[in-house]
């Protein structure tokens, strides 16, 4: 794929069109960046084209000394034991947002909106949104949520204006190392 085609694809993926309709979604009141770091399992999402057939999707964040966030996004493509895909975008916290709004950069100079709209008091679950209502991620510190918690988070996503018919539950294979929350 040529650089020009790749860039055009990337632009459409992140919906950087100036004429797109946007909704101002809520931001979490305050995100304790240190508590937010670590492993998050993608429980459900309205996926980007890259992750539309993902299994075992995990996003891991590490705070760098310069304040940026090293991100590792891994998943198996196409099935529980499909080929492992790994991406390393960098997060940039937007000043004055109490750490709830980031730019997520997969390729320079583009930073896609990464909006922490909800985080549980105990940092056990979170919802990441975009004002364009094109993508959303429900994530948790464990590879599964009980039905009551999942339905509550799903209802929040719906209250933000997302089309729930596009929400995909991400299957996870529970491994021994997945049984301890955090890290």
C-alpha positions as CSV (number, residue, x, y, z in Angstrom):
1,X,0.0,0.0,0.0
2,X,1.4,3.4,-1.0
3,X,2.1,6.0,1.7
4,X,-0.6,8.2,0.2
5,X,-3.2,5.4,0.3
6,X,-2.2,4.4,3.8
7,X,-2.5,8.0,5.0
8,X,-6.0,8.4,3.4
9,X,-7.1,5.2,5.0
10,X,-5.8,6.4,8.4
11,X,-7.6,9.7,8.0
12,X,-10.9,8.0,7.3
13,X,-10.4,5.5,10.2
14,X,-10.1,8.3,12.7
15,X,-12.8,10.4,11.1
16,X,-10.7,13.6,10.9
17,X,-13.1,15.2,8.5
18,X,-13.8,18.9,9.5
19,X,-17.5,18.6,8.6
20,X,-18.3,15.6,10.8
21,X,-21.1,16.0,13.3
22,X,-19.8,15.8,16.9
23,X,-21.5,15.3,20.2
24,X,-19.9,16.6,23.4
25,X,-19.7,13.5,25.5
26,X,-19.0,13.7,29.2
27,X,-15.5,13.4,30.7
28,X,-14.8,11.6,33.9
29,X,-14.5,14.2,36.7
30,X,-10.9,13.3,37.4
31,X,-8.7,10.4,36.4
32,X,-5.9,9.4,38.7
33,X,-3.3,8.7,36.0
34,X,-1.2,6.4,38.2
35,X,-4.3,4.3,39.0
36,X,-5.4,4.2,35.4
37,X,-2.1,2.7,34.3
38,X,-1.8,-1.0,33.8
39,X,-3.8,-3.7,32.0
40,X,-7.3,-3.2,30.7
41,X,-9.3,-5.9,28.9
42,X,-11.5,-4.7,26.1
43,X,-14.9,-6.2,27.1
44,X,-16.9,-4.6,24.3
45,X,-16.4,-2.1,21.6
46,X,-17.6,-0.4,18.5
47,X,-14.3,-1.2,16.8
48,X,-12.0,0.5,14.4
49,X,-11.3,-1.4,11.2
50,X,-8.1,-2.7,12.7
51,X,-9.8,-4.5,15.6
52,X,-13.1,-5.5,14.1
53,X,-12.4,-9.2,14.4
54,X,-10.4,-9.1,17.6
55,X,-10.3,-11.7,20.4
56,X,-8.4,-11.4,23.7
57,X,-8.0,-7.7,23.2
58,X,-5.9,-6.0,25.9
59,X,-4.7,-2.4,26.2
60,X,-1.8,-1.8,28.6
61,X,-0.7,1.7,29.7
62,X,2.6,2.8,31.2
63,X,3.3,6.4,32.2
64,X,6.6,7.6,30.7
65,X,8.9,10.1,32.6
66,X,8.0,12.8,30.1
67,X,4.2,12.4,30.9
68,X,3.3,10.6,27.7
69,X,1.7,7.2,27.9
70,X,3.3,4.1,26.3
71,X,0.5,2.0,25.1
72,X,0.5,-1.7,24.0
73,X,-2.6,-2.9,22.3
74,X,-2.7,-6.7,21.7
75,X,-5.3,-9.0,20.3
76,X,-5.7,-12.3,18.4
77,X,-7.1,-11.7,15.0
78,X,-10.0,-13.8,13.7
79,X,-10.3,-16.2,16.6
80,X,-9.1,-17.1,20.2
81,X,-5.9,-18.6,18.8
82,X,-5.6,-16.4,15.7
83,X,-2.4,-14.5,14.9
84,X,-1.3,-12.1,17.6
85,X,-1.4,-8.4,16.6
86,X,0.5,-5.8,18.6
87,X,0.3,-2.0,18.3
88,X,2.2,0.6,20.2
89,X,0.5,4.0,20.0
90,X,1.4,6.8,22.4
91,X,-1.0,8.7,24.6
92,X,-0.8,12.4,25.3
93,X,-2.9,13.8,28.2
94,X,-4.5,17.1,27.3
95,X,-3.7,19.7,29.9
96,X,-6.6,21.1,31.9
97,X,-8.8,17.9,31.6
98,X,-7.9,16.2,34.9
99,X,-6.3,13.5,32.8
100,X,-9.6,12.4,31.2
101,X,-8.9,13.6,27.7
102,X,-6.0,12.2,25.6
103,X,-4.7,12.3,22.1
104,X,-3.7,8.8,21.0
105,X,-1.1,8.8,18.3
106,X,-0.6,5.7,16.1
107,X,1.3,7.7,13.4
108,X,2.8,11.2,13.5
109,X,1.3,13.8,13.4
110,X,-2.2,12.5,13.9
111,X,-3.6,12.2,17.4
112,X,-7.0,10.6,17.6
113,X,-9.4,11.6,20.4
114,X,-9.4,9.3,23.5
115,X,-12.0,10.5,26.0
116,X,-12.3,8.7,29.3
117,X,-16.0,9.3,29.9
118,X,-16.4,7.0,32.8
119,X,-14.1,5.3,35.3
120,X,-15.3,3.3,38.3
121,X,-14.4,4.6,41.7
122,X,-12.2,1.5,42.3
123,X,-10.8,1.7,38.7
124,X,-12.2,-1.7,37.9
125,X,-13.9,-0.6,34.7
126,X,-13.9,2.3,32.3
127,X,-15.6,3.6,29.1
128,X,-13.5,5.4,26.5
129,X,-15.5,7.4,23.9
130,X,-15.1,9.8,21.0
131,X,-17.3,12.8,20.4
132,X,-17.9,11.6,16.8
133,X,-19.7,8.5,18.3
134,X,-17.8,6.3,15.8
135,X,-15.8,4.2,18.3
136,X,-16.3,3.2,21.9
137,X,-14.5,0.8,24.3
138,X,-15.8,-0.8,27.5
139,X,-12.8,-2.1,29.4
140,X,-12.2,-3.8,32.7
141,X,-9.3,-5.0,34.8
142,X,-10.5,-8.6,34.4
143,X,-11.3,-10.4,31.2
144,X,-15.0,-10.6,32.0
145,X,-17.7,-8.7,33.8
146,X,-20.8,-10.0,35.5
147,X,-24.0,-9.4,33.6
148,X,-25.2,-6.6,35.9
149,X,-22.0,-4.6,35.6
150,X,-21.9,-5.2,31.8
151,X,-25.5,-4.1,31.4
152,X,-24.9,-0.9,33.5
153,X,-21.9,0.0,31.3
154,X,-23.8,-0.8,28.2
155,X,-26.6,1.5,29.3
156,X,-24.1,4.3,29.9
157,X,-22.8,3.8,26.4
158,X,-26.4,4.1,25.1
159,X,-27.0,7.2,27.1
160,X,-24.0,8.8,25.4
161,X,-25.9,8.4,22.1
162,X,-24.1,5.3,20.6
163,X,-26.0,2.8,18.4
164,X,-25.8,-0.4,20.6
165,X,-26.5,-2.6,17.5
166,X,-22.9,-1.8,16.6
167,X,-21.5,-2.8,20.0
168,X,-19.5,-6.0,19.8
169,X,-18.6,-8.1,22.9
170,X,-15.0,-9.2,22.7
171,X,-14.4,-12.8,23.5
172,X,-11.5,-13.6,26.0
173,X,-9.7,-16.8,26.7
174,X,-9.0,-16.7,30.4
175,X,-5.4,-17.6,31.2
176,X,-3.8,-18.1,34.6
177,X,-2.1,-14.7,34.4
178,X,-5.5,-13.0,33.8
179,X,-6.9,-14.0,37.1
180,X,-5.2,-11.1,39.1
181,X,-6.6,-7.6,38.4
182,X,-4.3,-4.7,37.6
183,X,-0.8,-4.9,36.2
